[in-house]
Amino acid sequence: METYNKIMQFFWLGVGIVTIVAVTYLGFTEGFERWSGYYIFGVFAILLFFVRRIMMKRMVKHQQFLDEQNKKK
């Protein structure tokens, strides 16, 4: 499950970067007044990257806590 989470984390980073680059390119070629609203999708994808990263760190800490509890018993 940890491998899947890492893959999805970097998937969202990649989607965010590609989206922002594509929207910037289209903004320069066709005009920003048409494409500027699409930046929200790139920002949202990068936000998902950071949320997954934070949640993975919390999951690791919680798993360590559970392992310590099991050792005490």
N, C-alpha and C positions, 0 to 999 in steps of 0.2 A: 504494500500500500504506500510505503514511503517513496518508492520509485515513481509510482503513478502521480503522487502529489508534486514531486519535483518536476516531472515532465509537464504537468498542467501549469505549474507556476511559470515556467519559462515559455510555455505556449502563450500565455496571456501577455507576457512581456513582449514577445515577438509580434503578436497581433497588434498590440498597442503601438509599437514602433513603426511597423509597416503601415498601419492606418494613418498615423500622423505624417509620415513621409509622403504617402499617396495623396492625402488631402492637401498638403503643402504644395506638392507638384501641380495638382489640379487647380489649386488656387492661383498659382502663378500663370498657368496656361489659359484658364478660362475665367478667372476673376474670383476674388475672395468673397464677394457678396453672395455668390451662389454656394460656395463650399465651406464657408467658415462654420456653419452649424454642425458639420460632420466631425469637427475636432472632439466633440463630446464622446464619440465612440472610442477614439484612441485614448482619451483621458480615463474613461471608464475601464478599459482593458488594463491600463497600467495600474489603476486603483485596485483592480482585482488581483494583480500580481502582488501588490503590497499586503493586501488582506490575507491572501493565501500564505504569504511568508510569515506574517505575524501569527496566524493560526497554527502553522507548522511548528513554530518555536514553542507555542503554548502546549501543543500536543506532546512534544518531546519532554518538556518539563513535567507535565502531568504523568507521563509514562514513567519517568524517573521517580516521581513521588509514589506511584503505585508499586514500583519495584522495591522501594525502601520499606513500604508497608508490609509487603509480602515477606521480606527478609526478617522483619521483626517477629513475625508469627511463627 
